[in-house]
Amino acid sequence: MKILVTGGAGYIGSAVVRKLIDEGHEVTVIDDLSKGHKEAVHPKAVFIKAGLSNLNELEKVFKQTKFDAVIHMAGYIEAGESVINPEKYFTNNVTNGINLLNAMIKHNCKKIVFSSSAGVYGNPEKVPITEDSETRPVNPYGETKLIFERVIQCYSKAYGLEYASLRYFNAAGAEEYHGEDHDPETHLIPIILQVALGKRTEIKIYGTDYPTKDGTCIRDYIHVSDLAKAHVLALKNNGVYNLGSEKGYSVREIIEIAKKVTGKDITVKEDARRPGDPAALVASSEKIKRELGWKPECSIRDIIKSAWAWHKKNPEGYKKK
């Protein structure tokens, strides 16, 4: 298949691109590099530096290649920032996404796999969370993901667009060529590993009074390679799917596992809760297992071990030495 991957220079996007190419697909990446890294893009992929706000460039991309499908991963992802600057998130995650859909429909590309989020659920009434759980986001980031899911559904009814929405839980871990390198870094595991590398003095725990087993937030971590496999499978099916390991770990538990993996002492500082952080998010991935035959293969220790190996090898991320 000929596949366009938006945001294909990003952390998850670059891993998805590599998996697609390994499976024999022809891949074009469009990314404005505001968050991604050109060095992360597979050399066999066609790369176009552009954002989805650039309507002329989008038109040119779809004129040049007759795509069989789009995997849409271009979006801002920081929940805390979205509370402070919602305009940035609604413009990029919704308006620019609609630009993409309009180009797809105009050029008769009728399949999209959308990078959604567990953030659509907000504070769930029960865990594990199933796809039919109530959606009530607690921050603008989650709202943008839910709104765009609904936009896709409307386009599906009106224009026959086929779609799969993949609601990620916490992507983590690394592959040989792909690791987390965000600026600023906001994800727990890479921040912990930066402390272990001596690049930070401490890891902050935001909130120790949540209604959880040790008072800290609980999250479900899924290896980036397991996520990549799910995208390839989702090209063949339609629906909304959770992607998680179905196991929850608290912030304190992740820190303790990281100490064992790295053999380093990790200084912890307790701080106040951040706005928009749900207490616990743990997936039920039963639906995608049943319908697509997908299952996560990497444990939390595998995730942290792989991330540690990548960060040790690339202490400055993708920055050229």
Residue pairs with C-beta under 8 A, 6 or more apart in sequence:
1 25
1 26
1 68
1 69
1 235
2 25
2 26
2 28
2 65
2 66
2 67
2 68
3 20
3 25
3 26
3 27
3 28
3 67
3 68
3 69
3 70
3 71
3 235
4 27
4 28
4 29
4 30
4 61
4 65
4 67
4 69
4 70
4 71
4 109
5 13
5 16
5 17
5 20
5 27
5 28
5 29
5 30
5 45
5 70
5 71
5 73
6 13
6 30
6 31
6 52
6 70
6 71
6 72
6 73
6 74
6 100
7 13
7 31
7 35
7 36
7 72
7 73
7 74
7 75
7 115
8 14
8 16
8 17
8 27
8 29
8 30
8 31
8 36
8 41
8 45
8 47
8 71
8 73
9 29
9 31
9 33
9 36
9 37
9 38
9 40
9 41
9 47
10 31
10 35
10 36
10 37
10 40
10 73
10 74
11 36
11 40
11 171
11 178
11 179
11 180
11 181
11 182
11 224
12 73
12 115
12 168
12 171
12 224
12 227
12 228
13 29
13 31
13 36
13 71
13 73
13 74
14 36
14 37
14 40
14 41
14 42
14 177
14 178
15 175
15 178
15 224
15 225
15 227
15 228
16 71
16 73
16 227
16 228
16 231
16 232
17 27
17 29
17 41
17 42
17 45
18 42
18 175
18 177
18 178
18 228
19 225
19 228
19 229
19 231
19 232
20 27
20 71
20 231
20 232
21 27
21 42
21 44
21 45
23 232
27 42
27 44
27 45
27 46
28 45
28 46
28 47
28 48
28 61
28 65
28 67
29 41
29 45
29 46
29 47
29 48
30 48
30 50
30 52
30 57
30 58
30 61
30 74
31 41
31 47
31 48
31 49
31 50
31 74
32 49
32 50
32 51
32 74
33 49
34 51
35 76
35 182
35 183
37 181
37 317
37 318
38 47
38 49
39 318
39 320
40 177
40 178
40 318
41 47
48 57
48 61
50 57
50 58
50 61
51 57
51 74
51 96
52 58
52 74
52 92
52 96
52 97
52 99
52 100
53 91
53 92
53 95
53 96
53 99
55 99
55 103
58 99
58 100
58 103
59 103
61 103
62 103
62 104
62 106
62 107
62 109
63 107
66 107
66 109
67 104
67 107
67 109
68 109
68 111
69 109
69 111
69 112
69 113
69 235
70 100
70 104
70 109
70 111
70 112
70 113
71 112
71 113
71 115
71 231
71 235
72 97
72 100
72 112
72 113
72 114
72 115
73 115
74 92
74 96
74 100
75 92
75 93
75 97
75 115
75 144
75 145
76 82
76 88
76 89
76 92
76 93
76 141
77 117
77 141
78 141
78 186
79 119
79 139
79 141
79 142
79 276
79 277
80 139
80 186
80 274
80 275
80 276
81 88
81 89
81 141
82 88
82 89
82 139
82 140
82 141
82 144
82 276
83 139
83 140
83 275
83 276
86 140
89 140
89 141
89 144
90 140
90 143
90 144
90 147
93 141
93 144
93 145
93 148
94 144
94 147
94 148
94 151
97 148
97 151
98 151
101 112
101 151
101 152
101 155
101 161
103 109
104 110
104 112
104 161
105 155
105 159
105 161
110 159
110 160
110 161
110 162
111 161
111 162
111 163
111 235
112 152
112 161
112 162
112 163
112 164
113 163
113 164
113 166
113 231
113 234
113 235
114 148
114 149
114 152
114 163
114 164
114 165
114 166
115 166
115 168
116 145
116 148
116 149
116 165
116 166
116 167
116 168
116 240
117 141
117 142
117 145
117 167
117 168
118 129
118 167
118 168
118 169
118 170
118 220
118 242
118 244
118 281
118 283
119 137
119 139
119 141
119 142
119 145
120 135
120 137
120 142
120 145
120 146
120 149
120 167
121 129
121 133
121 134
121 135
121 136
121 137
121 142
121 167
121 278
121 281
122 135
122 136
122 137
122 138
122 142
122 278
123 136
123 138
123 278
123 279
124 133
124 134
124 278
124 280
124 281
125 133
125 134
126 133
127 248
127 280
127 281
127 282
128 244
128 246
128 282
128 283
128 284
129 242
129 281
129 282
129 283
129 284
130 242
130 284
130 286
130 287
131 167
131 240
131 241
131 242
131 284
131 287
135 146
137 143
137 145
137 146
138 276
138 278
139 275
139 276
141 276
142 276
145 167
149 165
149 240
152 161
152 163
152 165
153 163
155 161
156 162
156 163
162 238
163 238
164 234
164 235
164 237
164 238
164 239
164 240
164 241
165 239
165 240
165 241
166 227
166 230
166 231
166 234
166 241
166 243
167 240
167 241
167 242
167 243
167 283
168 222
168 227
168 243
168 244
169 219
169 220
169 221
169 222
169 242
169 243
169 244
169 245
169 281
169 282
169 283
170 187
170 188
170 219
170 220
170 221
170 222
170 244
170 281
171 221
171 222
171 224
171 227
172 180
172 187
172 189
172 221
172 222
172 223
172 224
172 303
172 304
172 307
173 189
173 221
173 223
173 224
173 225
173 298
173 302
173 303
173 304
173 306
173 307
174 180
174 224
174 306
174 307
174 309
174 310
174 311
175 224
175 225
175 306
175 310
176 310
178 224
178 310
179 190
179 307
179 310
179 311
179 314
179 317
180 187
180 189
180 190
180 307
181 190
181 314
181 317
181 318
182 190
185 191
185 194
188 203
188 219
188 251
188 254
189 221
189 254
189 258
189 303
189 304
189 307
190 307
190 311
191 200
191 203
192 203
192 254
192 255
192 258
192 266
193 258
193 262
193 304
193 307
193 308
193 311
194 200
194 311
195 201
195 202
195 203
195 264
195 266
195 267
196 258
196 262
196 264
196 266
196 308
197 311
197 312
197 315
199 315
201 267
202 267
202 268
202 269
203 255
203 266
203 267
203 268
203 269
204 268
204 269
204 270
204 271
205 216
205 251
205 252
205 268
205 269
205 270
205 271
206 217
206 271
206 272
206 273
206 274
206 277
207 215
207 216
207 217
207 271
207 272
207 273
207 274
207 277
208 215
208 216
208 270
209 215
209 273
210 216
210 217
210 218
210 273
210 279
210 280
211 279
212 218
212 250
212 279
212 280
213 250
214 250
214 252
214 253
216 250
216 251
216 252
217 250
217 251
217 277
217 278
217 279
217 280
218 248
218 249
218 250
218 279
218 280
218 281
218 282
219 248
219 249
219 280
219 281
219 282
220 244
220 245
220 246
220 247
220 248
220 249
220 281
220 282
220 283
221 245
221 249
221 254
221 300
221 303
222 243
222 244
222 245
222 283
222 296
222 298
222 303
223 296
223 297
223 298
223 302
223 303
223 306
225 297
225 298
226 243
226 294
226 296
226 297
226 298
227 243
229 294
230 241
230 243
230 288
230 292
230 294
233 288
233 292
233 293
233 294
234 241
234 292
236 292
237 291
237 292
239 287
239 291
241 285
241 287
241 288
241 291
241 292
242 283
242 284
242 285
242 287
242 288
243 283
243 285
243 288
244 282
244 283
244 284
244 285
244 296
245 283
245 285
245 296
245 300
246 282
246 283
246 284
246 285
246 296
247 282
247 300
248 280
248 281
248 282
249 257
249 300
254 300
254 304
255 266
255 268
257 300
257 301
257 304
258 266
258 304
258 308
259 265
259 266
261 301
261 304
261 305
261 308
262 308
285 294
285 295
285 296
288 294
289 295
298 306
